[in-house]
Every structure is written in C-alpha cells, then in structure tokens.
C-alpha cells in the first residue's frame, strides 16, 4: 500500500487545490498509510481514499475523503468512509467526526451536524496550518457515534 501514497497525494491535491481538503504530501501520507482506506480499479489506480486521524482514545476524524471525479456516484465514497469507521472501531474510538462541505453525503451515512468547538484539537490544527500560511476554508462539522 505504500506504493499508493503518491497516487493518494495526487487525488488529494486535486481537492486541496479547490479548498475542499487540506493539503498532504506523499511523504505525510506514506508515514500514516496504515490510517488510510483506498479503493483501486482493475488497473490498480487509486479511485478513492479516506483516512483516520486520532485525536484522543475515544475521538477520531474521518479525513481526506476523496473520490476521483470519474467515479462519483459509484458508492466509493461511502465504501472508504465505512472502512475508516471500521478502523476507528478496532482502535476503540467511540466517536468520529468530519469537517466537510458534503453534509448531505455524511448525513446519508448516519452523521449528525456538530459544532467544531467540540473538537479543540482540530481547531488547534487549523490554527497551526493558518500560521504556516495555509488557507483553511470554513466547512460544516458532522459527527457519528460508533456502535
């Protein structure tokens, strides 16, 4: 899966350039590759991805959710998010959240609207990025209690 890091980075870069995702380098992705769920096509090309970012023993973020545009509507987004939720459950997280502009998508997966102020670690990450000059687009926060 380490070979997928460059492909994941390219997919993420597309959406980061539009302000929809935070930028991530191939090196950052490779360091955290065990936190990623990836869907590839029959030619081993990455078509979708999502990552889990742990903030505490009980709370984690569903992040870097991306599906290549040619695969939109195929169910890959739901597949990678459910895969990340499975990782979260195995690691003992009781709650996941996502910061997104795709509220309807996350709503369809059982997420509810939440207040980002409930996640000070995420707000601190945003502030650190802003201090480095990264523009962070305002987005909605969605959360899900895992069963």
Residue frames relative to the residue before (quaternion, step in Angstrom):
aa qw qx qy qz dx dy dz
X 1.0000 0.0000 0.0000 0.0000 0.00 0.00 0.00
X 0.5209 0.6361 -0.4218 0.3822 3.60 1.14 -0.42
X 0.6034 0.5648 -0.3530 0.4385 3.58 1.08 -0.66
X 0.6232 0.5588 -0.3344 0.4331 3.59 1.18 -0.48
X 0.4805 0.7114 -0.4332 0.2745 3.63 1.16 -0.46
X 0.6727 0.4863 -0.3081 0.4648 3.62 0.87 -0.86
X 0.6602 0.4983 -0.3080 0.4701 3.59 1.00 -0.79
X 0.6226 0.5168 -0.3370 0.4814 3.58 1.04 -0.76
X 0.6488 0.5275 -0.3169 0.4477 3.58 0.92 -0.93
X 0.6528 0.5072 -0.3184 0.4639 3.59 0.96 -0.79
X 0.6474 0.5045 -0.3175 0.4748 3.60 0.96 -0.83
X 0.6620 0.4962 -0.2982 0.4761 3.59 0.92 -0.89
X 0.6241 0.5662 -0.3365 0.4204 3.59 0.97 -0.87
X 0.5937 0.5768 -0.3588 0.4315 3.59 1.03 -0.75
X 0.7482 0.3922 -0.2092 0.4924 3.56 0.84 -1.02
X 0.5907 0.5538 -0.3704 0.4551 3.61 1.11 -0.55
X 0.6316 0.5455 -0.3268 0.4435 3.58 1.04 -0.73
X 0.6931 0.4296 -0.2571 0.5187 3.57 1.24 -0.44
X 0.5328 -0.6506 0.3879 0.3774 3.58 1.29 0.04
X 0.4997 0.6777 -0.4129 0.3471 3.57 1.26 0.19
X 0.7698 0.1542 -0.0939 0.6122 3.60 1.18 -0.57
X 0.5092 -0.5952 0.5097 0.3560 3.52 -1.27 0.35
X 0.5234 -0.6434 0.4451 0.3377 3.59 -1.00 0.70
X 0.0220 -0.7661 0.6423 -0.0047 3.54 -1.19 0.72
X 0.3478 -0.7278 0.5485 0.2202 3.56 -0.97 0.81
X 0.6464 -0.4971 0.3998 0.4186 3.55 -1.27 0.32
X 0.6341 0.5359 -0.3315 0.4481 3.59 1.04 -0.74
X 0.6488 0.5042 -0.3164 0.4740 3.59 0.96 -0.84
X 0.6557 0.5045 -0.3067 0.4707 3.56 0.98 -0.84
X 0.6522 0.5197 -0.3203 0.4494 3.58 0.91 -0.87
X 0.6395 0.5302 -0.3234 0.4531 3.59 1.02 -0.78
X 0.7746 0.3013 -0.1492 0.5357 3.58 1.10 -0.67
X 0.2395 0.8363 -0.4786 0.1191 3.60 1.22 0.30
X 0.6275 0.5426 -0.3531 0.4326 3.62 1.08 -0.58
X 0.6330 0.5219 -0.3256 0.4700 3.60 1.29 -0.19
X 0.6360 0.5478 -0.3108 0.4458 3.60 1.28 -0.14
X 0.1733 -0.6978 0.6823 0.1323 3.48 -1.33 0.61
X 0.0587 -0.8112 0.5810 -0.0294 3.55 -0.79 1.07
X 0.1635 -0.7357 0.6475 0.1132 3.53 -1.16 0.73
X 0.0951 -0.7899 0.6052 0.0288 3.55 -0.88 1.01
X 0.4690 -0.6576 0.5062 0.3024 3.55 -1.24 0.45
X 0.7625 -0.3809 0.2684 0.4489 3.57 -1.30 -0.11
X 0.7005 0.4245 -0.2546 0.5141 3.59 1.25 -0.38
X 0.5168 -0.6776 0.3725 0.3674 3.58 1.34 0.39
X 0.4130 0.6661 -0.5055 0.3608 3.59 1.10 0.67
X 0.4715 -0.6709 0.4959 0.2857 3.57 -0.94 0.91
X 0.1157 -0.8091 0.5756 0.0248 3.56 -0.76 1.10
X 0.8036 -0.0001 0.0073 0.5951 3.56 1.21 -0.42
X 0.0122 0.7955 -0.6057 0.0129 3.53 -1.20 0.55
X 0.0269 0.7386 -0.6731 -0.0270 3.51 -1.41 0.24
X 0.1903 -0.7852 0.5821 0.0915 3.54 -1.21 0.54
X 0.3146 -0.7095 0.5970 0.2031 3.51 -1.30 0.44
X 0.0714 -0.7725 0.6305 0.0253 3.58 -0.88 1.01
X 0.2535 -0.7850 0.5515 0.1240 3.56 -0.50 1.20
X 0.1693 -0.7880 0.5871 0.0756 3.56 -0.97 0.93
X 0.7726 -0.0279 0.0268 0.6338 3.56 1.18 -0.56
X 0.6973 -0.4556 0.3105 0.4580 3.59 -1.18 0.11
X 0.7695 0.3652 -0.2043 0.4824 3.60 1.08 -0.57
X 0.7759 0.3250 -0.1585 0.5170 3.63 1.14 -0.53
X 0.0469 0.7809 -0.6205 0.0546 3.54 -1.04 0.89
X 0.3977 -0.7083 0.5391 0.2225 3.52 -1.29 0.46
X 0.3067 -0.6662 0.6460 0.2119 3.52 -1.17 0.74
X 0.0587 0.8343 -0.5353 0.1179 3.58 -0.38 1.24
X 0.8201 0.2899 -0.1938 0.4538 3.52 -1.41 0.12
X 0.2594 0.7582 -0.5496 0.2362 3.58 0.99 0.82
X 0.1792 0.7788 -0.5745 0.1767 3.55 -0.58 1.20
X 0.0382 -0.7553 0.6542 0.0118 3.52 -1.12 0.80
X 0.4824 -0.6621 0.4651 0.3355 3.58 -0.79 0.90
X 0.6289 -0.6071 0.3415 0.3454 3.53 -1.01 0.87
X 0.6268 0.5448 -0.3448 0.4375 3.60 1.03 -0.67
X 0.7218 0.4204 -0.2365 0.4963 3.60 1.22 -0.45
X 0.3651 0.7313 -0.5033 0.2802 3.62 1.22 0.12
X 0.7947 0.2961 -0.2360 0.4743 3.54 -1.06 0.81
X 0.5931 0.6040 -0.3567 0.3952 3.59 1.26 -0.02
X 0.5791 -0.6051 0.3715 0.4006 3.60 1.26 -0.06
X 0.4514 0.7110 -0.4498 0.2973 3.60 1.23 -0.05
X 0.6030 0.5660 -0.3623 0.4298 3.60 1.04 -0.69
X 0.6735 0.4821 -0.2883 0.4805 3.57 0.88 -0.91
X 0.6268 0.5531 -0.3267 0.4411 3.55 1.03 -0.79
X 0.7122 0.4367 -0.2795 0.4732 3.61 0.80 -0.93
X 0.6284 0.5171 -0.3530 0.4615 3.62 1.01 -0.67
X 0.6590 0.4882 -0.3187 0.4753 3.61 0.90 -0.82
X 0.6123 0.5421 -0.3432 0.4620 3.59 1.10 -0.62
X 0.6551 0.4885 -0.3053 0.4889 3.58 0.99 -0.83
X 0.6190 0.5311 -0.3459 0.4637 3.60 1.01 -0.73
X 0.6310 0.5268 -0.3332 0.4618 3.60 1.02 -0.74
X 0.6220 0.5144 -0.3365 0.4850 3.60 1.01 -0.75
X 0.6417 0.5337 -0.3196 0.4486 3.58 0.94 -0.92
X 0.6534 0.5062 -0.3150 0.4665 3.59 0.91 -0.88
X 0.6583 0.5124 -0.3123 0.4544 3.60 0.89 -0.92
X 0.7118 0.4370 -0.2493 0.4901 3.59 1.08 -0.69
X 0.5828 -0.6436 0.3431 0.3583 3.58 1.28 0.12
X 0.4192 0.6872 -0.4913 0.3325 3.60 1.19 0.26
X 0.2989 -0.7722 0.5397 0.1518 3.55 -0.94 0.93
X 0.7884 0.1743 -0.0709 0.5857 3.56 1.24 -0.45
X 0.0840 -0.7577 0.6439 0.0652 3.54 -1.16 0.70
X 0.0991 -0.7725 0.6226 0.0755 3.53 -1.24 0.48
X 0.1521 -0.7585 0.6265 0.0951 3.53 -1.31 0.38
X 0.2225 -0.7242 0.6361 0.1464 3.54 -1.12 0.75
X 0.1329 0.8394 -0.4794 0.2190 3.53 -0.34 1.30
X 0.3446 -0.6635 0.6050 0.2737 3.49 -1.40 0.13
X 0.6276 0.5294 -0.3206 0.4723 3.58 1.31 -0.08
X 0.0151 -0.8495 0.5273 -0.0118 3.56 0.75 1.08
X 0.6445 0.5375 -0.3276 0.4341 3.60 0.95 -0.83
X 0.6199 0.5392 -0.3326 0.4629 3.56 1.03 -0.79
X 0.7116 0.4360 -0.2698 0.4804 3.59 0.77 -1.00
X 0.5822 0.5611 -0.3693 0.4581 3.60 1.08 -0.63
X 0.6652 0.5115 -0.3022 0.4522 3.60 0.96 -0.85
X 0.6950 0.4360 -0.2628 0.5077 3.58 1.26 -0.38
X 0.6556 -0.5625 0.2970 0.4069 3.58 1.25 0.37
X 0.4689 0.6557 -0.4542 0.3794 3.59 1.21 0.38
X 0.2429 -0.7460 0.6048 0.1368 3.53 -1.24 0.61
X 0.5952 -0.5494 0.4394 0.3884 3.56 -1.22 0.48
X 0.0370 -0.7874 0.6151 -0.0168 3.55 -1.06 0.83
X 0.4621 -0.6467 0.5282 0.2987 3.53 -1.33 0.22
X 0.4811 -0.6931 0.4604 0.2761 3.58 -0.75 1.04
X 0.5681 0.5989 -0.3923 0.4058 3.60 1.15 -0.46
X 0.5627 0.5925 -0.3835 0.4305 3.60 1.25 -0.25
X 0.7372 0.3579 -0.1874 0.5415 3.59 1.27 -0.32
X 0.1197 -0.8466 0.5147 0.0641 3.60 0.41 1.20
X 0.5963 0.5703 -0.3711 0.4260 3.60 1.08 -0.58
X 0.6487 0.4994 -0.3093 0.4839 3.58 1.03 -0.78
X 0.6455 0.5102 -0.3240 0.4670 3.57 0.94 -0.82
X 0.6353 0.5146 -0.3248 0.4755 3.60 1.05 -0.74
X 0.6272 0.5228 -0.3378 0.4681 3.60 1.01 -0.73
X 0.6354 0.5220 -0.3243 0.4676 3.58 0.96 -0.84
X 0.6627 0.5070 -0.3128 0.4538 3.57 0.91 -0.90
X 0.6386 0.5160 -0.3256 0.4690 3.60 0.98 -0.78
X 0.6433 0.5090 -0.3179 0.4754 3.58 1.01 -0.77
X 0.6382 0.5235 -0.3267 0.4603 3.58 0.94 -0.85
X 0.6560 0.5141 -0.3105 0.4572 3.58 0.97 -0.83
X 0.6666 0.4619 -0.2919 0.5070 3.59 1.21 -0.48
X 0.6045 -0.6001 0.3424 0.3965 3.58 1.28 0.05
X 0.4893 0.6445 -0.4440 0.3848 3.59 1.25 0.20
X 0.3399 -0.7267 0.5609 0.2042 3.57 -0.83 1.00
X 0.1350 -0.7825 0.6060 0.0481 3.57 -0.81 1.05
X 0.3213 -0.7617 0.5396 0.1591 3.54 -0.58 1.23
X 0.4747 -0.6477 0.5011 0.3225 3.62 -1.00 0.71
X 0.0181 0.7915 -0.6079 0.0600 3.55 -0.98 0.92
X 0.5660 -0.5739 0.4685 0.3615 3.54 -1.33 0.22
X 0.3000 -0.7159 0.5978 0.2000 3.53 -1.26 0.45
X 0.0694 -0.7777 0.6247 0.0024 3.56 -0.96 0.95
X 0.0827 -0.8101 0.5794 0.0340 3.59 -1.02 0.72
X 0.0939 -0.7718 0.6267 0.0520 3.51 -1.29 0.47
X 0.2922 -0.7090 0.6145 0.1851 3.53 -0.99 0.91
X 0.3276 -0.7699 0.5189 0.1751 3.56 -0.69 1.11
X 0.3012 -0.7528 0.5587 0.1746 3.55 -1.04 0.79
